[in-house]
Structure formats: structure tokens, C-alpha cells
């Protein structure tokens, strides 16, 4: 359930930092947009980002939340000229951009990086399929509960509550494809049930996962 991925080995992190271009992003800032040229990949050194796409009908669909240690923007490795997704910062982020030619050189010279990139692609494919199933099969209420649990990095075995930075109801509505009024209704319902609390930030409790188990 968590959007936070395992960190790359220390050697791989050091090589990425040494051969890439460091960037600092503010919450909500667009890293790249759907349709932009695909000319490199990115590594999240700190923070979390959101990947989304806009359908032909104009509806935005969130496909993944990725955290520290993840790669994204793989299109340039798949011979795609344009970005198929939009990547935006969810929190203050420190990310590293690797040019496509640099990535190919690292793949040839560093087996550890090649292994990390391959495993990350497998995780990304599984996550994209999971998120698509979530959009197609679940109600707005369940999608909101799942999003909050992801942002808090609360998995099925978690027992501790987690505080996450406050996100406006408008922003939450955009992220799961519903209306602000429905978000306000669900957030109030979650708080009355004791699953969350908010006053500046949002306190998420593991009991929120009960919403996902409801028929």
C-alpha cells in the first residue's frame, strides 16, 4: 500500500548524485508534464512525488505516489519521445536528474545500478496496475482512505499513527478524481470515526484501513 520504495544501495546513490543534476522542488511544483520531451530519468533523494495522467476525456487519474529511493521518468529508456505522465512534488523534494546518455553509460558500467533500475521498473509496473485497479473498482471514499494511508506510509502491518502535512480538500479531490464537497464529507466521516484528526496537519491512524475492507 505504501508509496515509499526501498532505498538504492549506498554505492548507487553516490553514483547517481555524482553524475546527475540536483534539483529542489516545492510542494505542487511540476517536475515534468504529460507530453513534454522524455530526455532523462529522475531519482528521489528526499521527499515524495505524484505521478498522474489525463485521459482523452480530460479526467486526471493518479497512478502512483513515489517516495525516497525511487526512480521515475522511465520513458526515455523505452524509446518514447514524450512523457506519458505528469510528475509533481507532493512535499518539498530533493531529486536528481540523470540524462539519458548518462543512464545508458551507467547501465553498461555498473551492474548494481542496472539491478536497481530493473527492480524499480518491476515495482513501478506493479504499482501502476494496482492504482488503475483502485480507480476502476473502488468508490471515492475508499480511494481517499487509500491515498491518506499511502501518504502516511501506513501498511497493513502498521500500528502507529502518522502525521502528514495538511493538503487542501481541493487538492485531495484532484488527486482521486472527485469533488471538494465529497472530500469534505468523507474527511469529516473519517474524523468522527476516529480514523484521522486534523488541525493544521493530518493525523492518520492505522484504523483507516478498515474503510478499504468494507463492501
N, C-alpha and C positions, 0 to 999 in steps of 0.2 A: 504493500500500500504506500510505502514511503517513496517520496521523490528523491531522497538523498541516496547517492550511489557510493560504493566503496572508493576510497582514495587510491590514486595511482601509486605505485612503489616510489620510494624517495628518489631513486635514480631517474625515473621517468619524469617526475615532477620537476626535478632540477634541469633536465634537458629541455623540457617544454618552456620553462621560464627563461632559459638561456638563449633559446633560438626563436622565441616568439615576441610579440609586441604586447606589452601590458596595457590594460585599459581599465578605467574605473567608471562604473555605471551607477546612476541614481535610480531609485525605485520608479518603475513605469517607463524608463528610457528604452527606446527601441535599439536593439543591437543590430539586427537586420530585419528587413521586411520581406514578406512573400513577394516574389517577382524580382527582387534585387539580384545582381550578379553573384554567382556562387564561386568565390575565389579563395576560400580557405576554411579552416575549421577553428573551433574555439574550445578552450579548456577553462572550467570554473575553478579558480583558486580559492575563492571565498564568496559566499552568498548563494542565492538561488535564482533561477530564471524560469520563464514560462514559454512554452512552445505552443503556437496556435496556428490555425489555417482558416481561411474564409472560403466557404463553399460557393458554387456557381450562383446559388440563390442569395448570396450576401450574408449568410449566417456564419458567425465566428464560432469555431469549435476548438476548445483547449485539448491538446493532445498529450502534454506532459509537463510536469514540474521537475526540474533537474537541480541538484544541489552540488555542493563542493565535491570535486574529484571527477566530475562528468565532462565528457566531450559532447559537442553539438555542432551542427552545421556540416553534416557529412556529405551534402550534395556534391561538393567539388571532387570527392573521391569516387563518385558514381557517374561521372561524365554528364552531370546535369549542369546546364549553363546558368540556370536561375534557381533562386531559393524557393523551395516548395512550402516553407513555413515562415512564420514571423517569430522572432525571438525577442523577448523583452525582459528587463530586470524586474524581479519581484521584490528584492531587497537591495540594499547597497551591495554592489558586486565588484570583485576584482577578477577580471577574466584575462586570458592570454590568447591572442590571435596567432595562428600558425598559417603562413602562406602555403598554398597547395604544393608548390615545388619543395618547400622545406619538409612537409609531411612525407612526401614520396622518398626524399633522401633519408629521413629518419626510419621509415619502414624498411629500407634496404640495409641500413647500418646498425639498427638497434632492435634485436629480437624482443626485448622486454616491452618496447613501445608498440611493436606490431601485435604482441599478445594482448596488451592493454586495449589497443584500438579495436581489435577483433571482438574481445569480450564486451566492450562498451557498445558496439554495434548490435550484438545479440541482445543485450539488455534493453537497448532503445527500441528494437523491433517488438520485443515482448511488451514493453510499456505502451507503445503506440496502439497495439492491438487491444490491450486492456482498457485504455482510455476510450477507444472507439466503441467497445462493447458497453462501457459505462454510459456513454452518451446515448446509445441506441436503446439500451434496456432499462435504465434507471430513471426515476422521477427526479424533478428538480430538487426536491427535499433531500433525496439520497445523494445526488451529485454535490450538493452544498456540504453535507456532512463529510463526504469523502474528501472534498477539497480541503476542508479545515483540518482533517486528520493528516492529510499529506503535508500541508504547510507546517503543521506541528511535528511532523516526523514521528507520528504515533502509529505503531504497527499493532498487529493482532495480539502480540505478547506484552505490550507496554502496560505499565501500571502507574506511571507518573503523569501528572498533568503538565502541560507545557504552555507557556505564554508566547504568543506571536504578535508582531506589530499590527496595529489596527489597520484594517482595509475597509474602505468605504463600501456601503451597500451597493452603490452604483458599480463599483469595480468588481465586486463579487458577482453581481448579476451578469456583467460582461463575460466573466470567466467561465460561467457554467451555462450561459445562453438562456437566461430568463429575465424577469422584470425586477426592478428595485423593490416594488411593493411585496412581491413574493419572498424576496430575500429578507426583508424586514419581518415578515410574518414568521418565517422559519427560524430566524435568529432569536426572536422572542420566545418561540416554542422551545427551542433548544435550551435557552436560559432558564425558563420556568421548570424544565425537566431536570435542571442541574448539570446538563452536559457541558455547558460553556458559561462563561461570565465575561463581561467586557465593560471597561471604563477607561478609555484611552487605548489599551491594548486588548487582545482577545485571549482569554484563558480557555484552553481546550482540554477536556478531560477524556480519558480512555473510554468512558461510558458512552461517548458519542457514537462509537462503533455499533451500538445497539440499533441505531437507525438503519444501518446497512443490512441488518438481519431481518428487518420487518418485511412481511409480504406486501 
